Amino acid sequence: MGVLFRKGDALQALAGVRTVALDKTGTVTEGHPEMTDLVLAEGMDRAEVLRLVAAVEARSEHPVADAIARAARAEGAEVVEVTQFETITGHGVRA
């Protein structure tokens, strides 16, 4: 990825910019999130949590859900099929 400035003065004008507003998701991201960490409550089993979370998130179309499911599979989690699944707009999913 790169940036093309058609005129040199456009680059100089950036020195005075204090705020940038973007109106679209994905304007400055590639949309490929990755799960980097999993913090468990005391006594929770990592493999079991990954198995359950991956089963639910595998049904979701959200990019973060995909990242979680991919990470779980990469760790060898068995992803079972969820029979009851509901997307709750603005809140997540229920299974």
C-alpha positions in Angstrom: 0.0 0.0 0.0 1.2 3.5 -0.7 0.1 7.1 -0.9 0.2 9.2 -4.0 0.3 13.0 -3.8 -0.5 14.7 -7.1 0.9 18.0 -5.9 3.7 18.7 -3.4 1.7 21.5 -1.7 -0.9 18.9 -0.6 1.8 17.1 1.4 2.9 20.5 2.9 -0.7 21.2 3.9 -0.8 18.1 6.1 1.5 19.9 8.5 -1.5 22.0 9.6 -4.0 19.1 9.9 -5.1 18.4 13.4 -8.1 16.1 12.8 -8.9 13.5 10.1 -12.5 12.1 9.8 -13.1 8.9 7.9 -16.6 7.7 6.9 -16.1 4.1 5.9 -15.1 0.9 7.7 -11.9 -0.4 6.1 -10.6 2.9 5.0 -7.4 2.5 7.0 -7.5 -1.2 7.8 -7.3 -4.3 5.7 -10.1 -6.1 7.6 -8.0 -9.2 8.6 -8.0 -9.1 12.4 -6.2 -11.8 14.3 -6.7 -13.1 17.8 -3.5 -12.3 19.7 -4.4 -13.4 23.2 -7.0 -15.2 25.3 -7.3 -14.2 28.9 -9.1 -16.8 31.0 -10.8 -16.5 34.4 -9.1 -18.6 37.1 -9.9 -22.3 36.7 -11.0 -22.1 33.1 -9.6 -24.7 30.7 -8.1 -23.0 27.6 -8.9 -25.9 25.2 -12.5 -26.1 26.4 -13.1 -22.3 26.1 -11.6 -22.3 22.6 -13.8 -25.3 21.6 -17.0 -23.6 22.8 -16.1 -20.1 21.4 -15.0 -21.5 18.1 -18.3 -23.4 17.7 -20.3 -20.2 18.2 -18.1 -17.8 16.2 -17.8 -20.2 13.3 -21.4 -19.4 12.5 -20.9 -15.6 12.6 -19.9 -13.5 9.5 -18.1 -10.9 11.6 -14.4 -10.5 10.9 -13.5 -10.7 14.6 -15.5 -13.9 14.9 -13.6 -15.3 11.9 -10.3 -14.4 13.6 -11.4 -16.2 16.8 -12.5 -19.3 14.9 -9.3 -19.4 12.9 -7.1 -19.1 16.0 -9.1 -21.9 17.7 -8.6 -24.2 14.7 -4.9 -23.3 14.6 -4.6 -24.5 18.2 -6.4 -27.8 17.3 -9.8 -27.0 18.8 -12.6 -29.3 17.6 -15.2 -27.0 16.1 -18.6 -28.6 16.5 -21.8 -27.4 14.7 -24.1 -25.2 16.8 -27.7 -26.0 16.2 -29.3 -22.8 17.7 -27.6 -19.5 16.6 -28.8 -15.9 16.7 -27.1 -12.7 15.7 -28.1 -9.8 17.9 -27.3 -6.6 16.1 -25.0 -4.3 18.0 -24.5 -6.9 20.8 -23.0 -10.1 19.3 -24.4 -13.6 19.1 -26.3 -16.1 21.1 -26.1 -19.8 20.8 
